[in-house]
Amino acid sequence: MPQFEFHNPVRLLFGAGTIDRLGEEAARYGGRAMLATGRGSARDSGLLDRAVALLDDAGLDVTVFDRIMPNPTDEIVDEGAELAREQNCDVMVAVGGGSSMDAAKAIAVAATHDSPAREFLKPQDRAQPTDATLPLICATTTSGTSSELTPFAVVTTTSETMKSAIRSDYIYPRAAIVDPELTLTCPPSVTANTGADVFAHAMEGYFSTHANPLTDLFAERAMTLVGRHLPRAVDDCSSLDDREGMALANVYAGYVLSNCGASALHALEHPISAHYPEVAHGAGLAAMMVTFVERYWDRDPYRFGRIAHLLGRGIAGAAFEESAEYAADAIQVLLSRIGLDIRLGDLGVERDMLPTIVDDARHYMSTAIEKTPVELSREDLIALLEASFAAE
């Protein structure tokens, strides 16, 4: 048995109706809350008013910051941090998807340190968060990014067109509220894109060089649940059973991500959505996923054979290794069922940008590339993107 570590300090509140505990959880850590959320969906659904009322009822003074966009930027983080300082906020509350939670984490850092957000995102010599970071409560409205359970805050630095991450134990949320009812308002496209991200977190962690027996269990369970529930959740957004299944898959994948980090697929996708902010993160991952597995399944036949079986495409009764070559087909079938059997060219990515994307990944996502159990040169990564660009 290998030596390994597993760590996740986040208090998890899971299940329908757990959003009602938002106020009591936030009140544990402060009396003046900044509630960070996106630009429209939480307000349009009534969730923002509900969240404010829950915080009010718990005795907190609330400052709403509802300017967070998809793929949040360091500029919006600094704007939120300035407001948090002006209002003397002592606890952050994030209500929304991954962008809202990531931005809230970064605001919690920037509001309590002398450096702007970009200093915590630099590839080298970056500033480090300290225990001055504001405590954070997250209530997720998607089953996708697992930001409510991880020590990462992904933010785009506009001056350098760089989508990097703050990584620190100080930005683990103090509590994560995972209420599947909050995901019922997600439209099919958001459900599909965030669900693809769940699968990528689990799969990349499963073959990561940092994988361990516990993360393997969580990864396998997450991929099984995604295969079972994601297509049905996309087809019927009102299915609470499938929303619960995806919420649980996201939790399992979050434990994988927080301990293993990401690998080559995420390393390449971050520069894609930095240069093309309109590209949904999950769609960018989906465009490369099948090609990656087609090229590298033979480097770990046991694990890729397991993936094929978990998705119902393996050879019944055969050794897992004998099913490895079916893993790519199994993933393609899953992506087709959720409308994400797509290529990079379909997303508006330009072919002449592929070397730039690779160079950016090698510049500020090198740690993720190194966690891939395949030695990938610059030429290998460009070839992977070329093969993912358009159907042959």
C-alpha positions as CSV (number, residue, x, y, z in Angstrom):
1,M,0.0,0.0,0.0
2,P,1.5,3.4,-1.0
3,Q,1.9,6.3,1.4
4,F,-0.5,9.1,0.6
5,E,-2.2,12.2,2.1
6,F,-5.8,13.2,1.8
7,H,-7.0,16.6,3.0
8,N,-10.2,18.6,2.8
9,P,-11.3,20.8,5.7
10,V,-14.6,22.1,4.3
11,R,-17.7,21.6,6.3
12,L,-20.2,20.1,3.8
13,L,-24.0,20.6,4.1
14,F,-25.6,18.4,1.4
15,G,-29.2,18.0,0.5
16,A,-32.5,19.7,-0.5
17,G,-33.2,22.7,1.7
18,T,-29.7,23.1,3.1
19,I,-29.7,26.7,1.6
20,D,-31.8,27.6,4.6
21,R,-28.7,27.2,6.8
22,L,-26.8,29.9,4.9
23,G,-27.3,32.6,7.5
24,E,-26.4,30.5,10.5
25,E,-23.2,29.3,8.8
26,A,-22.1,32.8,7.8
27,A,-22.9,34.1,11.3
28,R,-20.3,31.8,12.8
29,Y,-17.6,33.9,11.2
30,G,-18.7,37.5,11.2
31,G,-21.4,40.1,11.3
32,R,-20.8,42.1,8.1
33,A,-21.1,39.9,5.0
34,M,-20.3,40.6,1.4
35,L,-22.6,38.4,-0.8
36,A,-20.9,37.8,-4.1
37,T,-22.9,36.5,-7.1
38,G,-23.3,36.8,-10.8
39,R,-24.9,39.5,-12.9
40,G,-28.4,38.2,-13.4
41,S,-29.4,34.6,-12.8
42,A,-29.5,34.7,-8.9
43,R,-31.5,37.9,-9.0
44,D,-33.8,36.7,-11.8
45,S,-34.5,33.4,-10.0
46,G,-35.3,35.1,-6.7
47,L,-32.3,33.3,-5.0
48,L,-30.4,36.6,-4.4
49,D,-33.4,38.0,-2.4
50,R,-33.7,34.8,-0.5
51,A,-30.0,34.7,0.4
52,V,-30.1,38.3,1.6
53,A,-33.1,37.5,3.7
54,L,-31.4,34.5,5.3
55,L,-28.4,36.5,6.1
56,D,-30.5,39.4,7.5
57,D,-32.5,37.0,9.7
58,A,-29.2,35.7,11.1
59,G,-28.3,39.2,12.2
60,L,-25.7,40.1,9.5
61,D,-25.3,43.4,7.7
62,V,-25.2,42.5,4.0
63,T,-23.4,44.2,1.1
64,V,-24.3,42.7,-2.3
65,F,-21.7,42.5,-5.1
66,D,-23.5,41.2,-8.1
67,R,-21.1,42.2,-10.9
68,I,-19.3,38.9,-11.4
69,M,-19.1,37.7,-15.0
70,P,-18.2,34.2,-16.4
71,N,-14.4,33.7,-16.4
72,P,-14.0,36.5,-13.8
73,T,-11.2,39.0,-14.1
74,D,-8.7,40.4,-11.7
75,E,-10.2,43.8,-12.3
76,I,-13.6,42.7,-11.0
77,V,-11.9,41.0,-8.1
78,D,-10.2,44.2,-7.1
79,E,-13.4,46.1,-7.5
80,G,-15.1,43.7,-5.1
81,A,-12.2,43.8,-2.7
82,E,-12.3,47.6,-2.5
83,L,-16.0,47.5,-1.7
84,A,-15.5,44.8,0.9
85,R,-12.9,47.1,2.6
86,E,-15.1,50.1,2.4
87,Q,-18.0,48.2,4.1
88,N,-15.7,46.6,6.7
89,C,-16.9,43.1,5.6
90,D,-15.6,40.3,7.8
91,V,-17.1,37.3,6.0
92,M,-17.6,36.4,2.3
93,V,-20.6,34.6,1.1
94,A,-20.7,33.2,-2.5
95,V,-24.0,32.2,-4.1
96,G,-23.8,31.0,-7.7
97,G,-21.7,28.9,-10.0
98,G,-17.9,28.5,-10.2
99,S,-17.3,32.0,-11.4
100,S,-19.0,33.5,-8.4
101,M,-17.3,31.3,-6.0
102,D,-13.8,31.7,-7.5
103,A,-14.2,35.5,-7.6
104,A,-15.4,35.5,-4.0
105,K,-12.3,33.5,-2.9
106,A,-10.1,36.0,-4.7
107,I,-11.9,38.9,-3.2
108,A,-11.5,37.4,0.3
109,V,-7.7,37.5,-0.4
110,A,-7.4,40.9,-2.1
111,A,-9.6,42.6,0.4
112,T,-7.2,41.7,3.3
113,H,-3.8,42.1,1.7
114,D,-1.9,45.0,0.3
115,S,-1.4,43.5,-3.2
116,P,-3.9,43.5,-6.0
117,A,-5.3,40.2,-7.2
118,R,-2.9,39.9,-10.1
119,E,0.0,39.6,-7.7
120,F,-1.5,36.3,-6.4
121,L,-1.9,34.9,-9.9
122,K,1.7,35.4,-11.3
123,P,3.4,32.3,-12.7
124,Q,6.5,33.1,-10.6
125,D,7.2,35.0,-7.4
126,R,3.5,35.3,-6.7
127,A,2.2,36.8,-3.5
128,Q,0.8,34.3,-1.0
129,P,-2.4,34.6,0.9
130,T,-2.2,34.6,4.7
131,D,-4.6,33.8,7.6
132,A,-5.9,37.4,7.2
133,T,-8.0,36.1,4.3
134,L,-11.7,36.6,4.9
135,P,-13.6,33.4,5.9
136,L,-15.9,32.2,3.1
137,I,-19.2,30.4,2.8
138,C,-20.2,28.9,-0.6
139,A,-23.6,27.9,-1.8
140,T,-23.3,26.4,-5.3
141,T,-26.0,26.7,-7.9
142,T,-24.4,24.3,-10.4
143,S,-23.0,20.8,-10.4
144,G,-19.7,21.5,-12.0
145,T,-16.7,23.4,-10.8
146,S,-16.4,22.0,-7.2
147,S,-15.0,25.4,-6.2
148,E,-17.0,25.1,-2.9
149,L,-14.7,22.3,-1.9
150,T,-11.3,23.2,-3.3
151,P,-8.3,25.5,-2.5
152,F,-8.3,27.1,-5.9
153,A,-9.7,30.4,-7.3
154,V,-9.5,30.6,-11.1
155,V,-9.3,34.2,-12.3
156,T,-8.3,35.8,-15.6
157,T,-5.6,38.5,-15.5
158,T,-6.7,40.9,-18.2
159,S,-3.3,42.7,-18.7
160,E,-1.7,39.4,-19.7
161,T,-4.7,37.4,-21.0
162,M,-3.8,34.7,-18.5
163,K,-6.3,32.4,-16.8
164,S,-4.5,31.2,-13.7
165,A,-5.4,30.3,-10.1
166,I,-4.8,31.3,-6.6
167,R,-3.9,28.2,-4.7
168,S,-4.0,28.3,-0.9
169,D,-5.4,26.4,2.0
170,Y,-6.6,29.8,3.3
171,I,-9.2,29.9,0.5
172,Y,-10.9,26.6,1.3
173,P,-14.4,27.7,2.2
174,R,-15.4,27.2,5.8
175,A,-18.7,25.6,4.7
176,A,-20.1,24.4,1.4
177,I,-23.8,24.3,0.9
178,V,-24.7,21.9,-1.8
179,D,-28.5,22.1,-2.2
180,P,-29.6,20.2,-5.4
181,E,-32.8,22.3,-5.5
182,L,-30.7,25.3,-6.4
183,T,-29.5,23.6,-9.6
184,L,-33.1,23.1,-10.9
185,T,-33.0,26.5,-12.7
186,C,-29.8,25.6,-14.7
187,P,-30.7,25.5,-18.4
188,P,-29.6,22.4,-20.4
189,S,-26.5,24.1,-21.8
190,V,-25.2,25.1,-18.4
191,T,-26.1,21.6,-17.0
192,A,-24.1,20.0,-19.8
193,N,-21.1,22.2,-19.6
194,T,-20.7,22.0,-15.9
195,G,-21.4,18.3,-16.0
196,A,-18.5,17.9,-18.4
197,D,-16.3,19.7,-16.0
198,V,-17.3,17.3,-13.2
199,F,-16.3,14.3,-15.4
200,A,-13.0,16.0,-16.4
201,H,-12.1,16.6,-12.7
202,A,-12.8,13.0,-11.9
203,M,-11.1,11.5,-14.9
204,E,-8.0,13.8,-14.8
205,G,-7.6,13.1,-11.1
206,Y,-8.0,9.4,-11.7
207,F,-5.0,9.2,-14.0
208,S,-3.1,12.0,-12.2
209,T,0.4,11.2,-10.8
210,H,-1.0,12.5,-7.5
211,A,-3.9,9.9,-7.4
212,N,-4.2,7.7,-4.3
213,P,-6.6,5.0,-3.2
214,L,-9.1,7.4,-1.7
215,T,-9.2,9.7,-4.7
216,D,-9.6,6.7,-6.9
217,L,-12.7,5.7,-5.1
218,F,-14.2,9.2,-5.3
219,A,-13.2,9.5,-9.0
220,E,-14.8,6.2,-10.0
221,R,-18.0,7.0,-8.1
222,A,-18.2,10.5,-9.7
223,M,-17.7,9.2,-13.2
224,T,-20.4,6.5,-12.6
225,L,-22.9,9.1,-11.4
226,V,-22.2,11.4,-14.3
227,G,-22.7,8.6,-16.8
228,R,-26.0,7.8,-15.1
229,H,-27.5,11.2,-14.3
230,L,-26.0,13.8,-16.6
231,P,-27.9,12.9,-19.8
232,R,-31.2,12.7,-17.9
233,A,-30.5,16.0,-16.2
234,V,-29.9,17.7,-19.5
235,D,-33.0,16.1,-21.0
236,D,-35.2,17.0,-18.0
237,C,-33.9,19.9,-16.0
238,S,-36.7,19.5,-13.4
239,S,-35.6,16.0,-12.4
240,L,-34.6,16.4,-8.7
241,D,-33.3,12.8,-8.6
242,D,-30.8,13.5,-11.4
243,R,-29.9,16.9,-9.9
244,E,-29.1,15.1,-6.7
245,G,-27.0,12.5,-8.5
246,M,-25.0,15.2,-10.3
247,A,-24.6,17.2,-7.1
248,L,-23.1,14.2,-5.4
249,A,-20.9,13.5,-8.4
250,N,-19.6,17.1,-8.1
251,V,-18.8,16.6,-4.4
252,Y,-16.9,13.4,-5.1
253,A,-15.0,15.1,-8.0
254,G,-14.3,18.1,-5.8
255,Y,-12.5,15.8,-3.3
256,V,-10.5,14.5,-6.2
257,L,-9.6,17.9,-7.5
258,S,-8.7,19.4,-4.1
259,N,-6.2,16.6,-3.6
260,C,-4.9,15.8,-7.1
261,G,-5.4,19.1,-8.9
262,A,-6.0,19.1,-12.7
263,S,-3.8,17.8,-15.5
264,A,-3.2,18.4,-19.2
265,L,-6.8,19.0,-20.3
266,H,-7.4,21.8,-17.8
267,A,-3.9,23.1,-18.5
268,L,-4.9,23.7,-22.1
269,E,-8.4,24.8,-21.5
270,H,-7.4,27.7,-19.2
271,P,-5.6,29.6,-22.0
272,I,-8.4,28.8,-24.4
273,S,-11.1,30.5,-22.3
274,A,-8.6,33.3,-21.4
275,H,-8.2,34.2,-25.1
276,Y,-11.9,33.3,-25.9
277,P,-13.9,34.3,-22.7
278,E,-17.1,33.3,-24.4
279,V,-16.1,29.7,-24.4
280,A,-17.7,27.8,-21.6
281,H,-15.0,25.9,-19.6
282,G,-16.8,22.6,-19.8
283,A,-17.2,22.9,-23.6
284,G,-13.5,23.6,-24.0
285,L,-12.7,20.5,-22.0
286,A,-15.2,18.4,-24.0
287,A,-13.6,19.5,-27.3
288,M,-10.3,17.9,-26.3
289,M,-11.4,15.0,-24.1
290,V,-12.0,12.3,-26.6
291,T,-8.8,13.1,-28.6
292,F,-6.7,12.9,-25.4
293,V,-8.1,9.5,-24.5
294,E,-7.8,8.2,-28.1
295,R,-4.1,9.1,-28.0
296,Y,-3.1,8.0,-24.6
297,W,-5.4,5.2,-23.4
298,D,-2.6,2.6,-23.9
299,R,-0.4,4.4,-21.3
300,D,-2.7,3.1,-18.5
301,P,-4.9,0.4,-19.9
302,Y,-6.3,-0.6,-16.5
303,R,-7.6,2.8,-15.6
304,F,-9.0,3.6,-19.0
305,G,-10.5,0.2,-19.2
306,R,-12.2,1.0,-15.9
307,I,-13.6,4.2,-17.3
308,A,-15.1,2.3,-20.2
309,H,-16.8,-0.1,-17.8
310,L,-18.0,2.7,-15.6
311,L,-19.7,4.2,-18.6
312,G,-21.2,0.9,-19.7
313,R,-19.0,0.3,-22.8
314,G,-16.5,-2.2,-21.5
315,I,-16.3,-5.9,-22.5
316,A,-18.5,-7.9,-20.1
317,G,-16.5,-10.4,-18.1
318,A,-13.1,-9.3,-19.6
319,A,-10.1,-7.9,-17.8
320,F,-10.3,-4.1,-17.6
321,E,-7.2,-3.7,-19.7
322,E,-9.1,-5.4,-22.6
323,S,-11.6,-2.6,-22.6
324,A,-9.2,0.3,-22.5
325,E,-9.5,1.1,-26.2
326,Y,-13.3,1.6,-25.8
327,A,-12.8,4.4,-23.3
328,A,-12.7,7.1,-25.9
329,D,-15.9,5.8,-27.5
330,A,-17.6,5.6,-24.2
331,I,-16.8,9.3,-23.5
332,Q,-17.8,10.3,-27.0
333,V,-21.2,8.7,-26.5
334,L,-21.7,10.5,-23.2
335,L,-20.7,13.8,-24.8
336,S,-23.0,13.2,-27.7
337,R,-25.9,12.6,-25.4
338,I,-25.5,16.0,-23.7
339,G,-24.8,17.9,-26.9
340,L,-21.1,18.3,-26.5
341,D,-19.6,16.1,-29.2
342,I,-17.8,19.2,-30.4
343,R,-14.4,20.3,-31.7
344,L,-12.3,23.4,-30.9
345,G,-13.1,24.9,-34.2
346,D,-16.8,24.8,-33.3
347,L,-16.1,27.0,-30.4
348,G,-14.5,29.8,-32.5
349,V,-10.9,28.9,-31.6
350,E,-8.6,29.9,-34.4
351,R,-6.1,27.3,-35.7
352,D,-3.2,29.8,-35.8
353,M,-3.8,30.4,-32.0
354,L,-3.0,26.8,-31.1
355,P,0.8,27.3,-30.5
356,T,0.0,30.4,-28.4
357,I,-2.4,28.3,-26.3
358,V,0.2,25.7,-25.7
359,D,2.9,28.2,-24.9
360,D,0.6,29.8,-22.4
361,A,-0.2,26.5,-20.8
362,R,3.5,25.7,-20.5
363,H,4.1,29.1,-19.0
364,Y,1.5,29.2,-16.2
365,M,-0.1,25.8,-16.1
366,S,3.0,23.7,-16.1
367,T,2.3,22.0,-12.8
368,A,-1.0,20.6,-14.2
369,I,0.8,19.3,-17.3
370,E,3.4,17.6,-15.1
371,K,0.6,15.7,-13.2
372,T,-0.3,14.0,-16.5
373,P,1.2,10.5,-16.5
374,V,2.5,11.1,-20.0
375,E,5.5,13.2,-20.9
376,L,4.1,15.8,-23.1
377,S,6.4,18.0,-25.2
378,R,5.3,21.3,-26.8
379,E,5.0,19.4,-30.1
380,D,2.8,16.8,-28.4
381,L,0.5,19.4,-27.0
382,I,0.2,21.2,-30.3
383,A,-0.6,17.9,-32.0
384,L,-3.3,17.2,-29.4
385,L,-5.0,20.5,-30.1
386,E,-4.6,20.1,-33.9
387,A,-6.3,16.7,-33.6
388,S,-9.1,18.3,-31.5
389,F,-9.6,21.2,-33.8
390,A,-11.9,19.7,-36.5
391,A,-13.4,16.3,-37.4
392,E,-11.1,14.3,-39.7
